[in-house]
Amino acid sequence: MAIVGCGSPKPEEPTLPPASNPSAQPSVSQTAERQPANAAELKDKIDLAEYPGAEQVESHRLVSANLAPDEARFELVRRTKDAPDKVVKFFEDQLGEKAFGSAGHKEIFGRTKRGNDVKALINDEDGGTKFTLIIISYAKK
């Protein structure tokens, strides 16, 4: 007599992203607390020109214990009636980098002259453009 399939079936192990793969973890920009950013702070820390004629949708400072003491992060959301291609060109010129992505959604990663890191997310929106800038500013010594 043969017994086949002894024991109970092994439950499936949940799959978690490995701790050694930081890109699999949520970014600080996704998990940080959002606090209103004031205009004086933005002017003092950010050396990126505002897109001409853009409507301010949101301006936040991202606050997290995971940020370095000399680091400030901002999330700026803007909207314009201009076509996405025009907005993409503006930020390509500002950041000195080319955009990538698909139709209706472009991204640009770059650095300003002062050394701020910038991620621009540019999306087609009802005949205009909505864009989000994530800016990482470092205190100068």
N, C-alpha and C positions, 0 to 999 in steps of 0.2 A: 504494500500500500504506500502511495506517495502523497505527501501533503504539499500542496502548492499554495503560495501566497500566505505564509505564516505571518502573524503579527498584524498590528493595525497600520493603515496607510500613514505615511509620514506627512504631516501638514506642510503646506507650502510656506517657505520662509519669505517674509516680506523683503522686497529688494529696495534698499536704500542707496543713495548715491555714496560712493566711497569718500571718506573724509579727505583723502589725498587728491580729490578732484574738485578744486574750488569752483570751477565753472558750473558744477552740478548743484551748488548751494545757492540760495537766494542772495542777491547782492545787497550791500548796505543800502543802496538807493531804493531797493524794494522794501526793506524792513524798517528803515529809519522812521522816526516820528517827524511829521511835517509841521513846521511852525511858520507863521507868516514872516516873510523877509521884508525888512524895511528898505526904502529907496536909498538911504544914506549908506547902509551896509553893502548893498548891491553895487553902488557907484564906487565905493572904496575898494572892494575886492575883485570885481569883474572887469576885465579889460577887453570885452567883446562888444562890438557895436550892436545896438538894438536894430532889429530889422525895421526899415523905414515904414511908418504908418501901421505897424502891427498893433492889434488890440491885445492888451494884457488880459489873459484868462486867469492865471494863477502865478504866484511867486512865493516859493517856499524855501526855507532853510531846512536841510535834512539834518536831524539830530540823532546821534547814536553813540553809545559807549564804545562801539567798535572803530570809531574814527580816531586817527592820530590827533594829538593835541594841537598840532599846527595846521590841521586840515579843516576846511569848511566846505560843505557841499550845498549846492542850490539846485532846485528844479524850477525852471521857468517855462510856463505854457503860454503860447501866443497863437493868434489867429490873424490871417490876412486874406483879402480877396484876390491876391495875386496867385498866379498859377504855381504849382509845386516846382516846376523847372526853374522859375525865377528865384524862388527861395533857396533851392539847392545851389544854384550858381552863387548866390550871395554868401552862403556859408562855406562853400568850397574856396572862394576867394579869401574869406576871413581866416580860415583855418589852414589853407594851403594843402588840402587833401581832397581826393575825389570821393564822391558818394558811391554807395553800393546799395543793392536791394532790388526790389521788383517794382513793377508799375503800381503806383499808388502809395508806396512806402519806401523811403530812402533813409539811409543812415550815413553819418559822417563822424569819424573820430579824428580829433586833432588837438593841437596845443596852441595857445595864444602866445604872443610875444613875451608876456610876463611869466609864462610857464603854467598857466591854468590848463588843466585837461578838460576837454569838452566832448560830449556826445550829443549830436543833434539827430533827433528823430523827426522826419518830415513826412506828413501824410496828406494825401488828397482828401478834401472835405467839401462836399457840396459846392463845387465850382470855385473853391478857394483852397487854402492850405492851413492846416493846424500843425504847429511844430512844438516840440518839447526839447529844451536844452538842459542837460545835466552837466553842471560845472563843478569841478573840484579845484578849489583855490588853496594854495599853501601860503602860510605866513612867511614873510621874508625876514631873514636874520640880519 
